[in-house]
Amino acid sequence: MRHEADIVVIGGGAAGAGAMRTLADAGRDVLLLEAGDRLGGRAHTVHVAGLPLDLGAGWLHSAPKNPWVAIAEARGFTVDRSRPRWGEQWRALGFSPEEQNAAWSAFAAFMEAMRTPPSSDRATDLIPVDSEWSPYLDALSGFINGVPMREMSVTDWLAYDEASVNTDWRVAEGYGALVASHAAGLPIALATPVTGIDGSGKQLRIETPRGAIGANAAIVTVSTNVLASGAIRLPGHDAILHAASELPLGLADKLFFTLDDGEEIDANAHLLGNPRSATTGTYTLRAFGRPVVECMLGGEGARALEREGLDGAAAFALGELCGLLGSNWRRKLRFVAGSAWGRADHILGGYSHALPGKADARHVLSTPIDPRIRFAGEACSHGEFSTVHGAYNTGVAAAQALLG
């Protein structure tokens, strides 16, 4: 491994890939250090039974302004412009049209109430105490934010809502595969966690178990949970580390089941497991028209089921599906893959959210204390956090700041 570079990028997710590509295209001497054994970070595509499955990020959110759309098309990936069907319940199974209207009305009322944040800045405080749809709203917050309402800053959620475009597409070959491809061929050292950055000398000294690396500048793109854990020693950066602790990662996990082909199910048909529970899954049947069922667990559900392990989570999801579709589905579905991001070394969670009253921490995290050390990643974005394009944009911005 090299022990000197002009600029070192720490972390090989979307922010790191964006920063690396920007710097390399500008002719700079760069090196990317990734703690894990692959690129992509929280965008991770695996291939099972001949199918590309995204264990992490899967949607090109805000597609009309998402830079990954153009990158995908330039790199020969297929952009699937089919719209998600999250607002539907296939055949109204377990969720009558009247219940769906009432639940969505409760969510619409909550979104409208967010326009006037409460003094507590806590999302729970905008929900009527006697609302029968509180568990449903917690489930939605789990899917959207990775945490239940009580842990969510209204100001932060509102910033995301105002920055987003309600058009979401997908990458047929996998979002994770796309992100990893963007840094392919560049100077990269995998399995090389950074344990400290010493800025006391003329050059930065970046410490790793494989030796120290001298650099003139660094872009740090690791997750907020990794920063807040103290895994990287950063003398003089207490304000950054404290901000990271106020922007913890929630949880959003995936489970995949292969499905006996020939079932008469609409492509991308959607089911919510239990609309009256915060611990439930959201299911896409025949995703991309393929013989696969994709389950997403978020917030309370993801926490509970990470404690059970993947087999326990799969059993729970299979129980919800059979409860809606019939017990004969138990023999039609086979669990083939899943994620537990809270247990992922060097990541330790899903995507960031601001704790109530702490939305300004995003500004602190993205403002350099030492001009040679820049921070990037989805948590540094003021309105596009929790997304792959938000991470990418902050990586590119950090690289451009160093180039400038």
Secondary structure, DSSP 8 states (H G I E B T S, - for coil): --SEEEEEEE--SHHHHHHHHHHHHTT--EEEE-SSSSS-TT--EEEETTEEEESS--EETTGGG-HHHHHHHHTT--EE-----TT--GGGTTS-HHHHHHHHHHHHHHHHHTTS--TT-BGGGGS-TT-TTHHHHHHHHHHHHSS-GGG-BHHHHHHHHHH--S--EEETT-HHHHHHHHTTTS-EESS----EEE-SSSSEEEE-TT--EEEEEEEE---HHHHHHT-SB-TT-HHHHHHHHTS-B--EEEEEEEE-TT----TTEEEES-TT-SS-EEEEETGGGSSEEEEEEETHHHHHHHHHHHHHHHHHHHHHHHHHH-GGGGGTEEEEEE--GGG-TTT-SS-B---TT-TTHHHHHHS-SSTTEEE-SGGG-SSSTTSHHHHHHHHHHHHHHHH-
